[in-house]
Amino acid sequence: MGPLVVANWKMNGSEQLLKTVVREVGGLAEATVVLALPAAYLSLPKGFPDTSIEWAGQNVHWLDSGPYTGEVSVGMLAELGVGWCLVGHSERRQHFAETDDLVLAKTKACLELGIRPIVCVGENLQERKAGKALEVVSRQLLAVLNGVPSALAQWIVVAYEPVWAIGTGEEASPEIAQEVHEALKRAARSNIKALELRVLYGGSVNADNASALMRMPDVDGVLVGGASLEAVGFRRLCEQVAGSV
Ligand code: 13P
């Protein structure tokens, strides 16, 4: 599989933006482009049956159904043809009190129905300054890997998103990303033999810094927030990633 570009729109975007983005990046062959849309827009992709773009939820509940107002189940995502879902984004950990246990439950629910979880991990600034970055991200990763059936772990993609780099315009240097990605892959292999974990980098990725990040041997793709909300710039970003192979 080639490099992966996942666009996380967060609570942004519109139907019009979707049309424009599909037009700009829908034909790209050398990279897989996945759009993680707000839940309210996840039925819109049905209008683009021929695009190469793949679709992701930004969040999902861990149960099949029930009295959980406002929530969306994995089965509902699957019914819409959504193939991926972000799990444990730092904004969910921070603003919606998602714990490692909850992230595991959601990851398992996705894997059971064949939706590929993109599990987000990342340290905050205080943890980085205290020299605890690798410890934090390894804990977050192993909380998931220790709890999923090993045969299904190969379907998990991990996104390293240092909290201090999200929406700040201050991306991690390629060297920092490489160090953390390598550590995550090592931790994964020591937990599940021969697991070839794919690790994306996220946090202020744009068309100007994507190439340098992608040149790192253990950066397998990017998770993009703000820079995915402007179609032409996002296409440039995708081309940089596609050109890195
Ligand atoms: P930015 O690219 O806006 O920093 O957001 C990163 C992110 O959180 C993607 O999930």
py3Dmol code that shows the C-alpha trace and the ligand (Angstrom):
import py3Dmol

protein = """\
ATOM      1  CA  MET A   1       0.000   0.000   0.000  1.00  0.00           C
ATOM      2  CA  GLY A   2       1.264   3.481  -0.894  1.00  0.00           C
ATOM      3  CA  PRO A   3       1.277   6.481   1.402  1.00  0.00           C
ATOM      4  CA  LEU A   4      -1.903   7.551   3.112  1.00  0.00           C
ATOM      5  CA  VAL A   5      -3.309  11.076   3.408  1.00  0.00           C
ATOM      6  CA  VAL A   6      -6.139  11.352   5.904  1.00  0.00           C
ATOM      7  CA  ALA A   7      -7.994  14.668   6.048  1.00  0.00           C
ATOM      8  CA  ASN A   8      -9.751  15.390   9.329  1.00  0.00           C
ATOM      9  CA  TRP A   9     -12.302  18.122   8.743  1.00  0.00           C
ATOM     10  CA  LYS A  10     -13.210  18.232  12.458  1.00  0.00           C
ATOM     11  CA  MET A  11     -16.404  20.355  12.845  1.00  0.00           C
ATOM     12  CA  ASN A  12     -15.799  22.243   9.613  1.00  0.00           C
ATOM     13  CA  GLY A  13     -16.694  22.118   5.954  1.00  0.00           C
ATOM     14  CA  SER A  14     -19.805  22.121   3.812  1.00  0.00           C
ATOM     15  CA  GLU A  15     -21.399  20.158   1.005  1.00  0.00           C
ATOM     16  CA  GLN A  16     -19.891  22.662  -1.435  1.00  0.00           C
ATOM     17  CA  LEU A  17     -16.384  22.146  -0.050  1.00  0.00           C
ATOM     18  CA  LEU A  18     -16.802  18.407  -0.394  1.00  0.00           C
ATOM     19  CA  LYS A  19     -17.659  18.751  -4.078  1.00  0.00           C
ATOM     20  CA  THR A  20     -14.594  20.916  -4.637  1.00  0.00           C
ATOM     21  CA  VAL A  21     -12.250  18.604  -2.743  1.00  0.00           C
ATOM     22  CA  VAL A  22     -13.530  15.533  -4.588  1.00  0.00           C
ATOM     23  CA  ARG A  23     -12.927  17.332  -7.876  1.00  0.00           C
ATOM     24  CA  GLU A  24      -9.379  18.309  -6.874  1.00  0.00           C
ATOM     25  CA  VAL A  25      -8.090  15.082  -5.330  1.00  0.00           C
ATOM     26  CA  GLY A  26     -10.555  12.447  -6.537  1.00  0.00           C
ATOM     27  CA  GLY A  27      -8.302  11.107  -9.264  1.00  0.00           C
ATOM     28  CA  LEU A  28      -5.006  10.867  -7.421  1.00  0.00           C
ATOM     29  CA  ALA A  29      -3.467   7.440  -7.970  1.00  0.00           C
ATOM     30  CA  GLU A  30      -0.170   7.292  -6.063  1.00  0.00           C
ATOM     31  CA  ALA A  31      -1.559   7.932  -2.613  1.00  0.00           C
ATOM     32  CA  THR A  32      -4.683   6.801  -0.821  1.00  0.00           C
ATOM     33  CA  VAL A  33      -6.740   9.818   0.212  1.00  0.00           C
ATOM     34  CA  VAL A  34      -9.219   9.356   3.046  1.00  0.00           C
ATOM     35  CA  LEU A  35     -11.625  12.117   4.108  1.00  0.00           C
ATOM     36  CA  ALA A  36     -12.825  12.020   7.722  1.00  0.00           C
ATOM     37  CA  LEU A  37     -16.058  13.989   7.567  1.00  0.00           C
ATOM     38  CA  PRO A  38     -18.411  15.224  10.271  1.00  0.00           C
ATOM     39  CA  ALA A  39     -21.079  12.541  10.883  1.00  0.00           C
ATOM     40  CA  ALA A  40     -23.765  14.766   9.354  1.00  0.00           C
ATOM     41  CA  TYR A  41     -21.973  14.596   5.981  1.00  0.00           C
ATOM     42  CA  LEU A  42     -21.198  10.892   5.871  1.00  0.00           C
ATOM     43  CA  SER A  43     -24.066  10.063   3.523  1.00  0.00           C
ATOM     44  CA  LEU A  44     -22.831  12.602   0.936  1.00  0.00           C
ATOM     45  CA  PRO A  45     -20.109  10.313  -0.488  1.00  0.00           C
ATOM     46  CA  LYS A  46     -22.899   8.224  -2.053  1.00  0.00           C
ATOM     47  CA  GLY A  47     -23.071  11.078  -4.566  1.00  0.00           C
ATOM     48  CA  PHE A  48     -19.503  10.313  -5.727  1.00  0.00           C
ATOM     49  CA  PRO A  49     -19.591   6.600  -6.593  1.00  0.00           C
ATOM     50  CA  ASP A  50     -16.611   6.747  -8.968  1.00  0.00           C
ATOM     51  CA  THR A  51     -14.085   8.645  -6.894  1.00  0.00           C
ATOM     52  CA  SER A  52     -10.921   7.013  -5.596  1.00  0.00           C
ATOM     53  CA  ILE A  53     -11.366   8.853  -2.278  1.00  0.00           C
ATOM     54  CA  GLU A  54     -12.109   6.696   0.755  1.00  0.00           C
ATOM     55  CA  TRP A  55     -14.226   7.812   3.704  1.00  0.00           C
ATOM     56  CA  ALA A  56     -13.814   7.924   7.447  1.00  0.00           C
ATOM     57  CA  GLY A  57     -15.861   8.801  10.493  1.00  0.00           C
ATOM     58  CA  GLN A  58     -14.262  11.069  13.100  1.00  0.00           C
ATOM     59  CA  ASN A  59     -15.734   9.205  16.048  1.00  0.00           C
ATOM     60  CA  VAL A  60     -18.014   6.282  16.770  1.00  0.00           C
ATOM     61  CA  HIS A  61     -19.775   4.658  19.716  1.00  0.00           C
ATOM     62  CA  TRP A  62     -18.543   1.298  20.932  1.00  0.00           C
ATOM     63  CA  LEU A  63     -21.980  -0.361  21.202  1.00  0.00           C
ATOM     64  CA  ASP A  64     -24.221  -1.628  18.392  1.00  0.00           C
ATOM     65  CA  SER A  65     -27.298   0.382  19.323  1.00  0.00           C
ATOM     66  CA  GLY A  66     -29.137   1.814  22.306  1.00  0.00           C
ATOM     67  CA  PRO A  67     -30.332   4.916  24.114  1.00  0.00           C
ATOM     68  CA  TYR A  68     -27.279   7.104  23.370  1.00  0.00           C
ATOM     69  CA  THR A  69     -28.647  10.328  21.962  1.00  0.00           C
ATOM     70  CA  GLY A  70     -26.384  11.938  19.404  1.00  0.00           C
ATOM     71  CA  GLU A  71     -24.151   8.922  18.916  1.00  0.00           C
ATOM     72  CA  VAL A  72     -23.373   6.900  15.786  1.00  0.00           C
ATOM     73  CA  SER A  73     -22.648   3.158  15.692  1.00  0.00           C
ATOM     74  CA  VAL A  74     -20.053   1.278  13.680  1.00  0.00           C
ATOM     75  CA  GLY A  75     -22.875  -0.545  11.884  1.00  0.00           C
ATOM     76  CA  MET A  76     -24.273   2.784  10.693  1.00  0.00           C
ATOM     77  CA  LEU A  77     -20.877   3.787   9.321  1.00  0.00           C
ATOM     78  CA  ALA A  78     -20.523   0.438   7.581  1.00  0.00           C
ATOM     79  CA  GLU A  79     -23.975   0.771   6.038  1.00  0.00           C
ATOM     80  CA  LEU A  80     -22.905   4.064   4.452  1.00  0.00           C
ATOM     81  CA  GLY A  81     -19.806   2.470   2.937  1.00  0.00           C
ATOM     82  CA  VAL A  82     -17.444   4.219   5.327  1.00  0.00           C
ATOM     83  CA  GLY A  83     -14.255   2.158   5.551  1.00  0.00           C
ATOM     84  CA  TRP A  84     -12.265   3.991   8.217  1.00  0.00           C
ATOM     85  CA  CYS A  85     -12.782   5.790  11.518  1.00  0.00           C
ATOM     86  CA  LEU A  86     -10.603   8.048  13.658  1.00  0.00           C
ATOM     87  CA  VAL A  87     -10.450   6.799  17.234  1.00  0.00           C
ATOM     88  CA  GLY A  88      -9.079   8.610  20.260  1.00  0.00           C
ATOM     89  CA  HIS A  89      -8.230  11.926  18.626  1.00  0.00           C
ATOM     90  CA  SER A  90      -6.665  14.179  21.260  1.00  0.00           C
ATOM     91  CA  GLU A  91      -9.609  16.585  20.959  1.00  0.00           C
ATOM     92  CA  ARG A  92     -11.896  13.728  22.003  1.00  0.00           C
ATOM     93  CA  ARG A  93      -9.558  12.690  24.790  1.00  0.00           C
ATOM     94  CA  GLN A  94      -9.370  16.315  25.954  1.00  0.00           C
ATOM     95  CA  HIS A  95     -12.900  17.685  25.484  1.00  0.00           C
ATOM     96  CA  PHE A  96     -14.952  14.488  25.740  1.00  0.00           C
ATOM     97  CA  ALA A  97     -12.963  12.697  28.419  1.00  0.00           C
ATOM     98  CA  GLU A  98     -12.065   9.698  26.284  1.00  0.00           C
ATOM     99  CA  THR A  99      -9.804   7.327  28.172  1.00  0.00           C
ATOM    100  CA  ASP A 100      -7.448   4.614  26.910  1.00  0.00           C
ATOM    101  CA  ASP A 101     -10.154   2.058  27.837  1.00  0.00           C
ATOM    102  CA  LEU A 102     -12.759   3.825  25.760  1.00  0.00           C
ATOM    103  CA  VAL A 103     -10.349   4.126  22.845  1.00  0.00           C
ATOM    104  CA  LEU A 104      -9.791   0.366  23.059  1.00  0.00           C
ATOM    105  CA  ALA A 105     -13.543  -0.358  23.139  1.00  0.00           C
ATOM    106  CA  LYS A 106     -14.119   1.797  20.063  1.00  0.00           C
ATOM    107  CA  THR A 107     -11.165   0.248  18.229  1.00  0.00           C
ATOM    108  CA  LYS A 108     -12.503  -3.251  18.910  1.00  0.00           C
ATOM    109  CA  ALA A 109     -15.981  -2.278  17.748  1.00  0.00           C
ATOM    110  CA  CYS A 110     -14.519  -0.983  14.468  1.00  0.00           C
ATOM    111  CA  LEU A 111     -12.384  -4.065  13.875  1.00  0.00           C
ATOM    112  CA  GLU A 112     -15.308  -6.410  14.499  1.00  0.00           C
ATOM    113  CA  LEU A 113     -17.263  -4.869  11.625  1.00  0.00           C
ATOM    114  CA  GLY A 114     -14.332  -4.422   9.262  1.00  0.00           C
ATOM    115  CA  ILE A 115     -13.898  -0.666   9.674  1.00  0.00           C
ATOM    116  CA  ARG A 116     -10.238   0.313   9.847  1.00  0.00           C
ATOM    117  CA  PRO A 117      -9.496   2.325  12.993  1.00  0.00           C
ATOM    118  CA  ILE A 118      -7.031   5.193  12.815  1.00  0.00           C
ATOM    119  CA  VAL A 119      -5.927   5.307  16.427  1.00  0.00           C
ATOM    120  CA  CYS A 120      -4.566   8.690  17.448  1.00  0.00           C
ATOM    121  CA  VAL A 121      -1.837   9.029  20.054  1.00  0.00           C
ATOM    122  CA  GLY A 122       0.251  11.991  21.158  1.00  0.00           C
ATOM    123  CA  GLU A 123       1.809  13.743  24.118  1.00  0.00           C
ATOM    124  CA  ASN A 124       0.997  17.258  25.291  1.00  0.00           C
ATOM    125  CA  LEU A 125       3.577  20.000  25.718  1.00  0.00           C
ATOM    126  CA  GLN A 126       4.038  19.411  29.416  1.00  0.00           C
ATOM    127  CA  GLU A 127       4.690  15.707  28.810  1.00  0.00           C
ATOM    128  CA  ARG A 128       7.184  16.467  26.057  1.00  0.00           C
ATOM    129  CA  LYS A 129       9.033  18.986  28.227  1.00  0.00           C
ATOM    130  CA  ALA A 130       9.187  16.405  30.994  1.00  0.00           C
ATOM    131  CA  GLY A 131      10.833  13.936  28.586  1.00  0.00           C
ATOM    132  CA  LYS A 132       7.800  11.647  28.720  1.00  0.00           C
ATOM    133  CA  ALA A 133       6.683  11.703  25.081  1.00  0.00           C
ATOM    134  CA  LEU A 134       7.720   8.152  24.195  1.00  0.00           C
ATOM    135  CA  GLU A 135       6.303   6.808  27.434  1.00  0.00           C
ATOM    136  CA  VAL A 136       2.932   8.484  26.850  1.00  0.00           C
ATOM    137  CA  VAL A 137       2.488   7.420  23.235  1.00  0.00           C
ATOM    138  CA  SER A 138       3.636   3.858  23.975  1.00  0.00           C
ATOM    139  CA  ARG A 139       1.112   3.633  26.804  1.00  0.00           C
ATOM    140  CA  GLN A 140      -1.666   4.879  24.531  1.00  0.00           C
ATOM    141  CA  LEU A 141      -0.696   2.423  21.798  1.00  0.00           C
ATOM    142  CA  LEU A 142      -0.269  -0.617  24.037  1.00  0.00           C
ATOM    143  CA  ALA A 143      -3.612   0.055  25.731  1.00  0.00           C
ATOM    144  CA  VAL A 144      -5.078  -0.733  22.314  1.00  0.00           C
ATOM    145  CA  LEU A 145      -2.744  -3.491  21.112  1.00  0.00           C
ATOM    146  CA  ASN A 146      -2.992  -5.419  24.378  1.00  0.00           C
ATOM    147  CA  GLY A 147      -6.764  -5.584  24.039  1.00  0.00           C
ATOM    148  CA  VAL A 148      -7.435  -6.406  20.390  1.00  0.00           C
ATOM    149  CA  PRO A 149      -7.249  -9.890  18.854  1.00  0.00           C
ATOM    150  CA  SER A 150      -3.729 -10.094  17.358  1.00  0.00           C
ATOM    151  CA  ALA A 151      -5.088 -11.377  14.066  1.00  0.00           C
ATOM    152  CA  LEU A 152      -6.952  -8.090  13.596  1.00  0.00           C
ATOM    153  CA  ALA A 153      -4.182  -5.724  14.698  1.00  0.00           C
ATOM    154  CA  GLN A 154      -2.815  -5.451  11.155  1.00  0.00           C
ATOM    155  CA  TRP A 155      -5.916  -3.409  10.211  1.00  0.00           C
ATOM    156  CA  ILE A 156      -5.097  -0.668  12.696  1.00  0.00           C
ATOM    157  CA  VAL A 157      -3.362   2.489  11.512  1.00  0.00           C
ATOM    158  CA  VAL A 158      -1.819   4.741  14.144  1.00  0.00           C
ATOM    159  CA  ALA A 159      -1.570   8.518  13.884  1.00  0.00           C
ATOM    160  CA  TYR A 160       1.058  10.273  15.961  1.00  0.00           C
ATOM    161  CA  GLU A 161      -0.321  13.718  16.705  1.00  0.00           C
ATOM    162  CA  PRO A 162       1.626  15.667  19.307  1.00  0.00           C
ATOM    163  CA  VAL A 163      -0.990  17.851  20.996  1.00  0.00           C
ATOM    164  CA  TRP A 164       1.341  20.868  20.936  1.00  0.00           C
ATOM    165  CA  ALA A 165       1.512  20.691  17.137  1.00  0.00           C
ATOM    166  CA  ILE A 166      -2.237  20.500  16.460  1.00  0.00           C
ATOM    167  CA  GLY A 167      -3.677  23.684  15.005  1.00  0.00           C
ATOM    168  CA  THR A 168      -0.675  25.688  16.193  1.00  0.00           C
ATOM    169  CA  GLY A 169       1.253  26.003  12.946  1.00  0.00           C
ATOM    170  CA  GLU A 170       4.193  24.465  14.766  1.00  0.00           C
ATOM    171  CA  GLU A 171       4.751  20.996  13.325  1.00  0.00           C
ATOM    172  CA  ALA A 172       7.040  18.433  14.895  1.00  0.00           C
ATOM    173  CA  SER A 173      10.357  18.321  13.074  1.00  0.00           C
ATOM    174  CA  PRO A 174      10.789  15.348  10.748  1.00  0.00           C
ATOM    175  CA  GLU A 175      13.414  14.032  13.193  1.00  0.00           C
ATOM    176  CA  ILE A 176      11.006  14.134  16.131  1.00  0.00           C
ATOM    177  CA  ALA A 177       8.302  12.431  14.057  1.00  0.00           C
ATOM    178  CA  GLN A 178      10.790   9.757  12.983  1.00  0.00           C
ATOM    179  CA  GLU A 179      11.943   9.107  16.534  1.00  0.00           C
ATOM    180  CA  VAL A 180       8.396   8.645  17.812  1.00  0.00           C
ATOM    181  CA  HIS A 181       7.215   6.590  14.832  1.00  0.00           C
ATOM    182  CA  GLU A 182      10.172   4.259  15.156  1.00  0.00           C
ATOM    183  CA  ALA A 183       9.463   3.822  18.869  1.00  0.00           C
ATOM    184  CA  LEU A 184       5.786   3.096  18.173  1.00  0.00           C
ATOM    185  CA  LYS A 185       6.642   0.480  15.555  1.00  0.00           C
ATOM    186  CA  ARG A 186       9.144  -1.124  17.902  1.00  0.00           C
ATOM    187  CA  ALA A 187       6.599  -1.225  20.728  1.00  0.00           C
ATOM    188  CA  ALA A 188       4.041  -2.752  18.366  1.00  0.00           C
ATOM    189  CA  ARG A 189       6.445  -5.459  17.177  1.00  0.00           C
ATOM    190  CA  SER A 190       7.441  -6.387  20.694  1.00  0.00           C
ATOM    191  CA  ASN A 191       3.761  -6.763  21.516  1.00  0.00           C
ATOM    192  CA  ILE A 192       2.564  -8.603  18.421  1.00  0.00           C
ATOM    193  CA  LYS A 193       5.278 -10.382  16.466  1.00  0.00           C
ATOM    194  CA  ALA A 194       5.719  -9.370  12.834  1.00  0.00           C
ATOM    195  CA  LEU A 195       3.142  -6.592  13.111  1.00  0.00           C
ATOM    196  CA  GLU A 196       3.961  -4.013  10.448  1.00  0.00           C
ATOM    197  CA  LEU A 197       2.269  -1.011  11.992  1.00  0.00           C
ATOM    198  CA  ARG A 198       1.570   1.941   9.691  1.00  0.00           C
ATOM    199  CA  VAL A 199       2.088   5.260  11.413  1.00  0.00           C
ATOM    200  CA  LEU A 200       0.860   8.629  10.129  1.00  0.00           C
ATOM    201  CA  TYR A 201       2.090  11.980  11.363  1.00  0.00           C
ATOM    202  CA  GLY A 202      -0.423  14.732  12.196  1.00  0.00           C
ATOM    203  CA  GLY A 203      -0.071  18.266  13.558  1.00  0.00           C
ATOM    204  CA  SER A 204       0.205  21.367  11.342  1.00  0.00           C
ATOM    205  CA  VAL A 205       0.967  19.373   8.189  1.00  0.00           C
ATOM    206  CA  ASN A 206       0.699  21.492   5.036  1.00  0.00           C
ATOM    207  CA  ALA A 207       1.810  21.467   1.413  1.00  0.00           C
ATOM    208  CA  ASP A 208       5.152  23.002   2.368  1.00  0.00           C
ATOM    209  CA  ASN A 209       6.254  20.597   5.094  1.00  0.00           C
ATOM    210  CA  ALA A 210       4.676  17.326   3.904  1.00  0.00           C
ATOM    211  CA  SER A 211       7.600  16.234   1.702  1.00  0.00           C
ATOM    212  CA  ALA A 212      10.226  16.573   4.432  1.00  0.00           C
ATOM    213  CA  LEU A 213       8.061  14.569   6.836  1.00  0.00           C
ATOM    214  CA  MET A 214       7.405  11.897   4.210  1.00  0.00           C
ATOM    215  CA  ARG A 215      11.137  11.489   3.574  1.00  0.00           C
ATOM    216  CA  MET A 216      11.485   9.942   7.038  1.00  0.00           C
ATOM    217  CA  PRO A 217      11.583   6.146   6.744  1.00  0.00           C
ATOM    218  CA  ASP A 218       8.907   5.496   9.357  1.00  0.00           C
ATOM    219  CA  VAL A 219       6.428   8.187   8.302  1.00  0.00           C
ATOM    220  CA  ASP A 220       3.846   6.276   6.261  1.00  0.00           C
ATOM    221  CA  GLY A 221       1.453   9.132   5.646  1.00  0.00           C
ATOM    222  CA  VAL A 222      -0.112  12.208   7.184  1.00  0.00           C
ATOM    223  CA  LEU A 223      -3.230  13.204   9.098  1.00  0.00           C
ATOM    224  CA  VAL A 224      -4.209  16.725   8.101  1.00  0.00           C
ATOM    225  CA  GLY A 225      -6.583  19.142   9.804  1.00  0.00           C
ATOM    226  CA  GLY A 226      -6.701  22.794   8.767  1.00  0.00           C
ATOM    227  CA  ALA A 227      -4.795  22.352   5.501  1.00  0.00           C
ATOM    228  CA  SER A 228      -7.469  19.952   4.217  1.00  0.00           C
ATOM    229  CA  LEU A 229     -10.118  22.684   4.231  1.00  0.00           C
ATOM    230  CA  GLU A 230      -8.801  24.517   1.178  1.00  0.00           C
ATOM    231  CA  ALA A 231      -9.126  22.316  -1.886  1.00  0.00           C
ATOM    232  CA  VAL A 232      -6.277  23.533  -4.090  1.00  0.00           C
ATOM    233  CA  GLY A 233      -3.735  23.631  -1.265  1.00  0.00           C
ATOM    234  CA  PHE A 234      -4.893  20.210  -0.155  1.00  0.00           C
ATOM    235  CA  ARG A 235      -4.357  18.851  -3.642  1.00  0.00           C
ATOM    236  CA  ARG A 236      -0.815  20.232  -3.583  1.00  0.00           C
ATOM    237  CA  LEU A 237      -0.278  18.539  -0.234  1.00  0.00           C
ATOM    238  CA  CYS A 238      -1.588  15.217  -1.596  1.00  0.00           C
ATOM    239  CA  GLU A 239       0.692  15.535  -4.619  1.00  0.00           C
ATOM    240  CA  GLN A 240       3.689  16.101  -2.348  1.00  0.00           C
ATOM    241  CA  VAL A 241       2.825  12.953  -0.417  1.00  0.00           C
ATOM    242  CA  ALA A 242       2.149  10.968  -3.583  1.00  0.00           C
ATOM    243  CA  GLY A 243       5.434  12.181  -5.051  1.00  0.00           C
ATOM    244  CA  SER A 244       7.344  10.933  -2.043  1.00  0.00           C
ATOM    245  CA  VAL A 245       7.145   7.275  -3.117  1.00  0.00           C
TER     246      VAL A 245
END
"""
ligand_1 = """\
10
13P
P -3.954 20.590 12.076
O -3.445 19.986 10.799
O -4.968 21.664 11.844
O -2.856 20.961 12.992
O -4.793 19.417 12.813
C -4.185 18.196 13.004
C -5.203 17.226 13.451
O -5.648 17.267 14.586
C -5.675 16.218 12.502
O -6.387 15.224 13.125
"""
view = py3Dmol.view(width=600, height=400)
view.addModel(protein, "pdb")
view.setStyle({"model": 0}, {"cartoon": {"style": "trace"}})
view.addModel(ligand_1, "xyz")
view.setStyle({"model": 1}, {"stick": {}})
view.zoomTo()
view.show()
